[in-house]
Amino acid sequence: MKVVVCIKQTPSTTAVLTVDAGGNVKWDDPGGKPNVLNPWDEYAVEEGIRLKENHGATDVIVLTAGSEESQEALKTSLAMGCTEAILVADDAFTGSDTTGTARILAAAISKVGGVDVAVFGKQAIDGDTGLTPMQVARKLGWTPLTYVSAIKEVDGGKITVERLLDDGKETVTAVLPVVISVVKEINEPRYPSLMGIRKASRAEIPTWGAGDLAVAGGAGAAASKVDWTKIYAIPPRVGNVEMITADTVEEQARILADKLFEEKVI
C-alpha cells in the first residue's frame, strides 16, 4: 500500500502579518516568525506514518505544492518518519486558488502512481477553507472521507474509518483508493527524532514543475476564480474600562448591577 500525505507550509500561528494601503499582505514579513508545517497537517503526517507502522503501508510520500522554501516543511515531515518527499514548484502555479491547487496535487498524485490513500489535514490555517481534500478527491475520482478521527482497518482493498460528526461518530467502509482528511482527535503527532532530523537535513528532495505534470483545467493566477482585490486589515477593537470602587464588595456589586441595568445588559 502506498500513501501520499499532502501538506502545506504556512505562517506560524504567532506570526504578525500586516496589510499595506494597497491591500497587499506582507507575507515576507511575518514579524520575525519562521513559516512552519501547517499545524493541521501534523496530524496527517502522523497518521500517514501510522499507516506504515500499523497497516502495512510500504511508502509514505509527503507532497506539497509551493515555493522552494516549502522544503522546510517537507524536511520536518521526513524527520517525523515519512519515507520520501516531493516538492511541486513552478512560477506558472503562483496565485492558484483551491481548485487550481487541487488540480496540481491530483496531477502529482497521479504521477506518483499506485497510490492507495491520500491523507490531508482538515484545513490550512492561512486560507481556512478546508476545500482542497474534497476537490482533489473529485479530480482523481476517488472516494472522499472527511473528518476522520480514527482509521480502524485497512484490509482486502478496503478501508474502515471513524468520522467525527457534530452529533456523534459514524463508521464508514470504502474501497481503495480514497482521499481522507483528518481531525486532531485522530492522534498525537510525534516529535522528530535527532536521527530523523539528521537524515532529513541530507535529503535530496526532487522538484516537479509544470512541464512534469499533466494539470488538466489550468492553474495559477490566470485560472483562479477567486478575487483577492479587497484585502484589508481588521479594524482594531476599541473599548474602555471603568474600575468600580466602594467601601464594601456588596456596594461594588450594587453599583455594577445598576450600571448593567442602565446599559440594558440585564
N, C-alpha and C positions, 0 to 999 in steps of 0.2 A: 504494500500500500504506500502510495506517495502522497505527501501532504505539502501544500503550499500555504504559508502564513503571509497574508498581505498586511503591511504595516505602513505607518506614515510618521515622518519626523515633524514635530510640532513645537511651537514655543512652549517654554516651561509655564506651569500654572502660576509661577511667581513673576513671570515676565511683565514688564510695564511697557505697553505699546501705545503709541500716540498716533494721531491723525492730523496731518497738516491742513492748511487752509484750502488746499486744492482737493481734499478728500482722499489723499494717499496715505495708506497705513505704512508706517515706518518699520517694516518687518526686519530690516537690517540693524535696528537699534532697540533691542528688547530690554533695555535697562540693565545691561551687563549680564543677563542671564542666558546661558547657552541653550540652544534648542535640544529637545530630548525625544526619546521614543514616546509616541503618544501613549499616555497612561492606560487608556482602554486597550491598547494593543499589547500591553504587557501580559494581560490575561490570555490573549490569543496565542502569543508566543509560548507561554507556559503550557497551554493545552495542546499545541502542536507537538511539543516535546513529550508530553504525557501520552500522546497517541503512539509515539515511538516506544516509550517505556512500557506502556500497559496494553497496547492493542496491535503491536506488531508492525507499525509503520517502518519502512526501510529508509525513507528520505524525508527530512523536514526542511523545506526550502523557504527561506524568508525572502519576500519580494516587496519592493517599493518603487513607486514612480515619483520622481522628484529631482532635486538638484544633486550635484556631486557631494554637497555637504551631507546629504542623507545617508552617506556611507557610515556615518557615526551611529545612526540608529540600527543599521544592518549589523554593524560590529557588536553592538550591545546584544542583539538577538543571537548572534553566533556565540558570544561569550556565555549566554544563558544555556545554550545547548543545541541550537539549530545546526544542521549539517552543511548547508550551503546558503549562499546569499546571491541575489541578483538585483542590480540597480537598473531601472529604466529611466534614462535621462536624455532629453533632446530639446533644443530650443523650440522645435515645432510643437511640443506639447505644453509649452508655457501658457498659462491662462485657461487651462481646461476647467470646465465645471464638473460636477459629479458624473454626468453622463459621459463626458469625454474621458474622465479618469477611469470609469468602468470599462469603456472600450479598450483603453490601453492595458489595463490589468487583465481583462479577458483574453486579449491577444497574447499577452505574455504567458498566461497560464496555458493557453493552447500550444504555445511554442515549447514550453517545458515538456508537455506531453505526458500521458499516462497518469495524470493527477486524479486522485480519488476524492480528496477532501480539500477544500479551500477554506481557511479559517480567517475570520476578521474580528476585530474588536467591535463593540456596539456602535461606536461613533468616534470621530476625531474631535478633540477639544477646541480646535480652531474654527472649523466650519459648523460642527454640531448638527449636521443634517441627518446622519445615520442612513443615508440613501445608498451609498456605494455598494454594500454587500448585496442588496436586492437587485441592483442594476447589473452587477457582474453576473449574478445567477441568471438573470434574464438574457444577457448577451451570450452566455455559454449554453443556455437551455438546460441548466441543472436545477434540481430541487433546492429551494432556499429554506433554511431552518434558522429562524431568528430567536433572539433572547434565550439562547441555550445556556442552561445553568448546570448541566451535567451530561457527560457522554456515558451512557450505560453500557453499550455493547457495540462492537464492530465485528460482524461475522457473516460469512456467506454472501458477500456483496451487498450487505445492508448495514445501516447504522441506526441505533436507537438512542434517542436523546431525551432529556427532560427540558421543557421550556418553562420559563418563569413568566406567568401572566399576572395581570392586575389583581385577579381574584383567586389565584391559586397556581397550580402547576399542572402540566399535561405531559404525557409520554408519547412520543411520536417515533415511528419507524419509517425510514425512507430507503430507497435503493440508491446505491452509489452510482455516479459521483454526486456530491452535494456541496453547497456553499453554506457555511454556518457562521453566524455572528454570535459572540459570547458576551455574557454579562459578568460582572465582577464576582458574583456568588459562585462561579464555577470552580475557582481555585485560589491559591495564594501564590503569586509569581515568586520564583526563586531569585536570589541574588547571583550575579555572575561569579563563578569561581576564579581564583587567581590564575589557575591553569587555562581556564576558558578565555580570560582576558588576554593572556599572552598569545594564545593561539589565534584569537580574533584579530589582534593587532598586526599579525603577519599575513592575514588572509588577503588573497588577491581576488577582489570582487569584480566579476565581469559586468560591463555596462552595455545594455542594449539600447539602440536608438530607433528612430522612426523607420530607417531602412531595414531593420532586423525584424520588424513586426508587421503583420497584416492587420492594421487597425481599420475595421470597417465602420464607415459612418463619419469619420473625421474626429479630430481632437485639436486642442489648442484654443487660443482666444477667438480665432475666426469661426470655430464651430460651436462656441459657447452660447447657450441660450440664457445665461444669467447676466443681468445688467448690474455692474458694481459702480455706477456713476454717482450714486448718492450715499457715500460713506461719511459718517460724521461721528464725532466723539459724543458720548452720553453726557448731557449737562450735569454738572456737579450737584449733588444733593445739598440743599440749603436747609438749615434748621437752627434752632436756638434752644438753650437750656435755661430753665428757671429753677433755682435752688430754693426750696421751701424751708424756712427756719421757724422754729417755735420753741417754747419752753418745754413742751412735752411731745411725745410721739403721738398721743391722742389728738393734740391740737394740730400737728402736722397732717395727720390723716384727714381731719375735718376740712382743713384748707385745701388739701389735694382733691377731696371729693367735691367741694364747692366749685373748684376750677374745672373739673371734668364735666360737671353739670353745665357750667357756663359754655363750654366748648361743644356740648351735646355729644360727648363721647359716651356718657352713661345717662 
